[in-house]
Amino acid sequence: MTKQKTAKQSEVVMTEMVLPNDTNTLNNLMGGKLMHWMDIVAAIAAQKHSNRIVVTASADSISFKHPIALGNVVTLKAQVTRSFNSSMEVFIEVWAEDIPANKKTQTHRAFFTFVAVDQNGRPIEVPELVPETEQEKELYEGALRRRQLRLILGKRMDPKDAVELRAIFEPDFGKEGNRE
């Protein structure tokens, strides 16, 4: 498959309101509910990029910077940052808005990985992603390092094979005569 797509073609924006059933005893959105919404918006972005059924492969660390209060409107934006053979990295940004107070805060960011599968659940090739904006190019460049880190942490890659990561910590790695 040689088809190419842009990050913009996968962009999805989803809006939810925090209702009493979504909150903890402090009247803040439960973390699990937010992760559920993040998984949905990211899966839709991955489906738009691949035009396939997708399954969640990983969710990078999600740090809870700011609580999201009961009654806030939550906006989640997702788009594919890079595609590999059958997998896609998706970047998600989350904002909470207190409409009566006219206050909007970015509360969360995360990267999820999805794999496109065929009707039998087997991985299938996805289109190449072509970044256009400066932010898309920056996310695209970092995606290979994040992927290598995920593979190492999942014990699917030997750290010594993580060329992109080694280049960060060993500036001379990969130069003439400095490879193992």
ChimeraX attribute file (.defattr): number of C-alpha atoms within 10 A of each C-alpha:
attribute: neighborCount
match mode: 1-to-1
recipient: residues
	/A:1	8
	/A:2	7
	/A:3	9
	/A:4	12
	/A:5	18
	/A:6	20
	/A:7	23
	/A:8	19
	/A:9	13
	/A:10	21
	/A:11	21
	/A:12	19
	/A:13	16
	/A:14	16
	/A:15	14
	/A:16	14
	/A:17	16
	/A:18	21
	/A:19	15
	/A:20	14
	/A:21	11
	/A:22	17
	/A:23	18
	/A:24	13
	/A:25	8
	/A:26	10
	/A:27	17
	/A:28	19
	/A:29	24
	/A:30	18
	/A:31	17
	/A:32	10
	/A:33	14
	/A:34	19
	/A:35	14
	/A:36	10
	/A:37	19
	/A:38	25
	/A:39	22
	/A:40	16
	/A:41	23
	/A:42	31
	/A:43	27
	/A:44	22
	/A:45	30
	/A:46	34
	/A:47	21
	/A:48	19
	/A:49	26
	/A:50	26
	/A:51	13
	/A:52	17
	/A:53	19
	/A:54	25
	/A:55	18
	/A:56	17
	/A:57	13
	/A:58	15
	/A:59	17
	/A:60	12
	/A:61	10
	/A:62	13
	/A:63	11
	/A:64	11
	/A:65	10
	/A:66	13
	/A:67	16
	/A:68	24
	/A:69	23
	/A:70	19
	/A:71	20
	/A:72	21
	/A:73	19
	/A:74	24
	/A:75	18
	/A:76	24
	/A:77	19
	/A:78	30
	/A:79	29
	/A:80	35
	/A:81	28
	/A:82	27
	/A:83	28
	/A:84	16
	/A:85	14
	/A:86	18
	/A:87	24
	/A:88	32
	/A:89	28
	/A:90	29
	/A:91	22
	/A:92	24
	/A:93	17
	/A:94	21
	/A:95	19
	/A:96	25
	/A:97	20
	/A:98	16
	/A:99	11
	/A:100	8
	/A:101	7
	/A:102	7
	/A:103	10
	/A:104	15
	/A:105	14
	/A:106	15
	/A:107	17
	/A:108	19
	/A:109	20
	/A:110	18
	/A:111	22
	/A:112	23
	/A:113	25
	/A:114	25
	/A:115	28
	/A:116	26
	/A:117	19
	/A:118	12
	/A:119	9
	/A:120	6
	/A:121	12
	/A:122	10
	/A:123	17
	/A:124	17
	/A:125	18
	/A:126	26
	/A:127	21
	/A:128	20
	/A:129	22
	/A:130	17
	/A:131	20
	/A:132	12
	/A:133	12
	/A:134	9
	/A:135	11
	/A:136	19
	/A:137	16
	/A:138	12
	/A:139	19
	/A:140	21
	/A:141	15
	/A:142	14
	/A:143	21
	/A:144	19
	/A:145	18
	/A:146	17
	/A:147	19
	/A:148	20
	/A:149	18
	/A:150	17
	/A:151	15
	/A:152	16
	/A:153	12
	/A:154	10
	/A:155	10
	/A:156	11
	/A:157	14
	/A:158	11
	/A:159	15
	/A:160	10
	/A:161	11
	/A:162	17
	/A:163	15
	/A:164	18
	/A:165	17
	/A:166	16
	/A:167	14
	/A:168	11
	/A:169	9
	/A:170	11
	/A:171	9
	/A:172	13
	/A:173	16
	/A:174	14
	/A:175	9
	/A:176	7
	/A:177	8
	/A:178	9
	/A:179	8
	/A:180	6
